[in-house]
């Protein structure tokens, strides 16, 4: 009788020990060390190896654009270690450049397309390694996604706001200098573009070469207009800019757009919805949208934005 009880007790203790061991193994397998950190470390090592064989020749072993072949380029390869410029660029942007070459984003075609040689997974590994080079350190939470703008027209020059306003953080009013002092934001003159691009990318980027061509002919760049209010509506940029309203309030997150476009103004679909009793939110750059913004600014910030008709229709 006692022998049976002892044997049962041993089996119970053995079963309990096995269960504890299994739970410990499951916890270990689910821990970041096993499930996240180890694969990430493997990807980082793979990315480092790919970078050394595919990228270091131009961008240098530390990513500073000082590789053995860098001296042969008119424009120095990008400094991938400069976190101030690189950290805000989305992975999709970098992947597009690596896969299809620099020209797909309006950059120099000196950056070749690696799509035929690297898989999508390998491209992500390279990006992971490049992120590790950045100073200040890269923080994934700080990256904002690329915005694909609706109805974006083809422009005479591939000008990327994602690079100028996003990567280099150029202030909107550097190019649109009339916004703070007139009705219109204005467009940069060819001479203003050449202020930077007489040197930057002037010899090896066909898109920048187009600026030189317009300058040589004494012609302005024929940009396609995107934002336009009806002729019977008076709008002044000056009052809105001096109030401190961000440009993105009306124009959307342009600093995240490869090519600028807008889904704005009256819509027949919205008109029909209103006609049958539905109340869709007003579309951007319509009268209802502007009036709602004026009311919100007056209530939230003590503004004195006018609500009478003659302010805009006089």
Steps between C-alpha positions, in 0.01 A plus 500: 500500500776737590701393193212593269457839665872570469498403133196720433667789677813463289297491181310809610823687574650385169194614307505836676871544422443420132213749485713775658779422254263520204361834621853635541592390146187660356571827682858495373389434143256788519746742658649792297843339527384201297208632296618849415855585586664193346333528156562876503866438577521248217338747259742770616799273434362406158440867421855587602640233269283618209593861565871413497474330160241721328509848657831573671683555171317834460353581841807393697537244779341734755237639260643851477511512121878459487542162331780431249273582203353818652762724341376403155155654554417863435266486798633327809298192603257559786631498855294212634635554851355850534194426713375857467431434132443126489288428807186663367502316167251212492620146430280493188690797358838341567383163365377666182835669445695178562272286284440733206788750517530865594314636200171342615495755783643789300852437627819443306504193271850446636318292760434178301204265532572193714164336439652240262756399762327533837169356618252712692606325821865580432418863426326523840811349661718766338265773624512353851879521495500853357266605782756371750763742361296813565609770744290616673357151540203392293161476672235312306221684682614831348458387138190608314365309197515617142176657378378413151310808395183461292478657158865598498586640156828437320725804539765622254767420762487220756509717811463296819366678807585183691868578442498879524245560776524155662863394494665844496220675693501802274244753615204539264557873477854462375354400164152652538629832626191706410270313742576725798451827314237457228190319385702232322762260631697539179736258329880505515673662208753306296770714660389393848517133400847559359606654829541141619506301179769692318724266699286226660428226248554734207727262307351157561125538549287539185212656696729773633649542153151606386524800734823598328327469163214731601753748635699484175184578300396774741167327565311432822425140594142427381375336820152347486270675748339279765320722753255756365195669647214631283552843344214648706677411825757729660766325707822642637789289618645790697230509769509125553880470510535794740240344727730199523289250312715213373509457123397136546165611643377578149746322274539171687826330604695617196832425668410130471396507133721388212272686261245753623132452428171585665147367527336833573219729395132428428392148411188390313476194727495719811246734340268203436544375857404841635203511263352177639557599863838353584760732652849396389786697655601795282780430259828696524504842338123532484305781665359275772847371583643853526210627713531200733872571540432867581249402766737245650789747515278765657377260767828326577758776458310824544553595138287756324463317173214663308177312432319758286457438127657821372842410640553242229233602244537874448 
